Amino acid sequence: MTFFLPFKFIYSLIKKNIQFNQTLTLSMILLLGINIYNLNISFFQVFVVFSTVITTDFLINWYKTGKIFFPYSGLNSGFGISFFLRATDTILFFWAGIIAILVKHFFTTALFNDNKPRHFFNPSNFAVFITLILFPAFTWINPLQWGNYVDSIYYYIILLVIIILGIRMQFKCKSIIGESTLPVIISFFLSSIIMFFFFAQESYNSALSFFTGSFFTFIFFMITDPKTVPENFINKILFGIGITFFFYILQYFINENYSILGGLFFMTILLPFIWFYESKDKKGKYLNKFKITFSNKILFYFLIILFLIIIFFSYYNGIPDLVFDNRCLELFCS
């Protein structure tokens, strides 16, 4: 019987621990990406990323709480960095790992209903986006992530695996912690499709090089952190649409592969204000998640403004270029 104890322990973790589930899922996707999808990152660089985030998060948690426990949350930041950051110098992976954990612990707000500090930036997204901006000559996003569609059976298999694992994780998260980020996923995906085909007027072939495995990794494992999304059902839908709108606005300025990471970056800046007004709504007894609340209206009007900005740039500059054929080293290209 003792022979089966380790297997029972692992099964228990898979069944009950959402963070262990996510770690296991992302590990599978990362290994597939490096070995088959040709993600341009070495196993040594991956080691640097994970050793940095685990050690840093462990030490800060120990300092703040005096308790010793495995930093699953910091570990997940390592996956985001490994999936999306590419650099000529390994030291930049160490830098990104440090930044991600510092953002997680110290960029916090208490402007919502339980009045406890909560980080509003997605740590890995913040670290990757800021690193790409600060060190443009030494960092990039791998072409296979946001372009260069590969017509092979391996490509479609990995794409299907990512989608299946992503959907599984969403239902697992809902069953364990009672929260769902599916409204964010669905609204972001549908708004991306609508804008891509009806606004940017891209072709079917262009879609194959845009809606890649990395795109779905971004959907299922980057924008779905339950701690960095609104609480209200309608606000989750508006939040997903807002990421799409910010992405299109950034395309007019920089036309870079990482514009979509910037969309999430700028949308999370609004989270403290969204949470603040959500807490106001709850105090006003608007408890029904489908009821139109003041926080819904604030976010809705903001998205209208973003859409008008997109229309303005479209009128003067034409449709946005989503082919990502521009590689500029400045944040705002002329």
N, C-alpha and C positions, 0 to 999 in steps of 0.2 A: 504493500500500500504506500509506503514512503516513496517508492519510485515515481508515483503519480502526483505527489504533492507539488513539485514545481509546475507541472502542467495545469493543475487545478488553480494554482496561484495566478498563472498567466491568463487562464480562462476567466478568472474572476476580474482581473484587471480589464480585459477586453470587454467584459459584460457591463462593468460598473464605472470604470474610470474613463471619462470622456477625453481627458488629456492624453492618457496612454493610447487610446484609440486614434487620436489625431496624430500622435507621434509615429505610430506604426504605419498609418496610411501615408503620411508624407514621406516617410523613409522609403516606402515601396516606390512612390512616384519619383523621388529623387534618384534612386538607383536605376530605375528604368530610363530616366532622362539622361543620365550620364553615360550609361552603357549602350543605349540604343538610339536615343534622340539627339545625341552629340552635343549636349549642353557643354559649353566651353568653360568648364571649371574642373580643376583637378581635385582628387581626393585629399591632397594635402591642404588645399585652400578650404575645402569643406571642414576638415579637421580644425583648422585655425578658427573658422567661424564658430563652430559648436563649442570648442574649448573656451573661447572667449565669452560667449553669451552665458554658458552654464556657470563658469567660474564667477563672472561679474554678478550675475543674478543671485547666485548662492551667497556671495559675500555681503551684498546689500541686504538681502532678506535676513541674514544672520545678524547684521548690525541693527536693523530696524526692529526685529521681533525677538531676537535672542534664541530663536528656534532653528533646528537643523532639519531641512527637508529638501527633496529633489525639486529643482526649479523647472517644472514642466512648461510654465508660461514663457520663461526666457528661452527654453529650448525651441519652442515654436518660432521665435523670432529668427533663430538660426536658419530655419527652412526658408523663410521669406527672403533672407539675404542670399542664400545659396541658389535659389531659383532665379533671382532677378538681377543680381549684381555680377558684373564681369570687370576685372581690373588687371592691369599689367603688373602691378606690384602687390604682393601678398599682404603687405602692411595695411593696405586699404580695407581688406576684409576684417582685420583686427580692429581698425578704426570704426567700421560700420557696426561691428558687434558691440563695442563699447557704447556707441551712440544709441543704438536700439534699446539697450537696457537702461541707460540713463533717462531716456525719454519715457520709458515705461514707469519708472519710479518717481520722476521729478516733474514731468509735464502733466500735472494732475489738476483736477477741479473738484470742488464739493458742491457745485451749483445744481444739485438735483435732489430727488426726494429722500434718499436715506442719509444725505449730508456726510458721506464718507468720500475720501479722496479716490478719484478714478481717472485713469489716463485716457485722454481723448484722441491722441494721435495713435495710429497703428504703428507700433514700434519698428517693425522691419521695413514697412513701407516708407516711414519717415527716414530711416537710416539710409536706405537705398537711394531715395529721391534726392536727399541732401548731398550724399556722396557724389552722385552723378552731376549735380550742379556745381559743387565746389571743385571737383577734379575732372573736368571734361576731357582733358588730354590723356588721362590714364584710365578712364572708366567708360563702360558702355553697356548696353543690353545686347545679349547674344542675338544675332540675326534670326536664328531658328525660333526665337521666342515670339517675335512680332513680325514675321515675314518669312520669305524663302520657303514657301510651301513645298513639302517633300511628298511626291506621289509614290508611296510604297505601302505595303501591307503593314509594316511595323508602325508607320505613322498613324494609321487608322486604328490599330490595336491599342496603342498607347492613348490615343484620344478617347477611345471608348472606355478604357480602364480608368482614366482620370475622371470622366463624367460619372461612371458607376460608383467609384469610391467617394466622389464628392457628394453625390445624392445620398449614399449610405451614411456619410458623416452627418449630414443635415438631419436626417431622421433619428440618428443616434443621439445627437445633441438635444433634439426636441424631447426624446423619451427620458433622458437622464436629468437635464437641468431645467426642462420645462420652457425653454426659450427657442424660438425659431427665427432664423435669418433668411428663410426662403423668400419672404416678400422683397428683401433687398436684392437677392439673386435674380429673381424673376423680373423685377422692374428694371434692373440694370441690363439684363440680357435682352429683354424686349425693346427697351429704348435704344440700345445699341444697334439692334437689327433694323429698327425703323429709321434711325438717323443714317445708318450706313447705306441702305438701299434707296431711301426716298429723299434724303437730304444731300448726302455726299455723292449720290449717283454712281457708286462704285459698281464694278462688274462682278459676276459670279466668281471668276478666277481670282479677283482681288479678295473676295470674301474668304477663299480657302487659305490665303496667306495672312489673313487677319484674325479669323476665329480659330486659332491654333490651340494646341495643348496648353501652352502657357496662358492663353486667354482664359481657358476654363480653370486652370490652376489659380489664376487671379480671382476669378469669380467665387470659387468654392472655398479657398483657403486664405485669401487676403482681405476681401471686403466683408467677410462674415464673422469677424471676431465679435462675439456677443457683447463685449465690453466697450466696443467702439462703434456702436450703431444706436440709433434712437430706440426708445422703449415702445412708443406708440405704433400700432400696426400701420396706419396711414403714413406716418412720418418715415417708417422704414421704406415704404414704396417711394416716397418723394426723395429720400436719401439716395436710393439707387439711381433714380433719374438724374439727380444732381451730379453724381460722379460722371455720367455720360456727358452732360452739358459742359462741365468744366473741362473734360477731355477735348471736346471740339473747340472750345475757346483757346486752349493752349496750342492746338494744332495750327492756328493762324499765326501764332508768335514763333514757335520753335520747330514744329513739324518733326518732333523727335519720337523715337520708339518709347521713351519713358513718359510721354505726355499722359498716358492713362494712369500711371502711378501718381502723377501730379494732380489728376482729377480727384483721386482719393485723398491725397494730402490736403488739398484746399477744402474739400467737403468736411473732413474731420475737424478743421479749424472751427467750424460752426457748431460742433457737438455741445460744447458747454452752454451755448445759448439755447439750443434745442432742448437739452435736458432741463435747463432752468424753466423754460416755459411749459414743458411737460409737467414739472412739479407744480406749477401754478394751476394748470388744468386739473390736476388731481385734487388739489385743495379746493377747487371750485366744483368738485364732485362730478367731473366729466370722466367717469370711470369706464364707460363702455368704449372698448378699443376701436369701434367702428364709428363713433360719434365725431363729427367735425369739431375740433377744439381750436383754441387760439394758437397753439403751437403749430397745428396743421396749416392754418391760414398764413402764419408768418413764413413758413417754409415754402408754401405754394407760391406766394407773391415773390419770394426770392427767386424761385425757379423761373417764373415768368420774366423777371429781369434778365436772368442768364440767357433765356431763349431769345429775347429781343437783342441782346448783345451779339449772339450768333447770327441772327438775321442781318444786323448792321454790318458785321464783318463780311458776310456772304455777299452783300450788295456791293461793297467796295473792292473786295479781294477775290470774289468767285468762291466756288465750293472748296471745302478744305481738302487737302491732299493727305490721304491715309496710306499711301504707298510707302512712306517713310524713306524717300530717296535723298533726303537732306541730312547731312551730318555736320552740323555747325557746332563750334566750340564756345559759342556765347549763349547766354540764356535767352536773349531776344535777338533773333537774326534779322538782318536788314534785307 
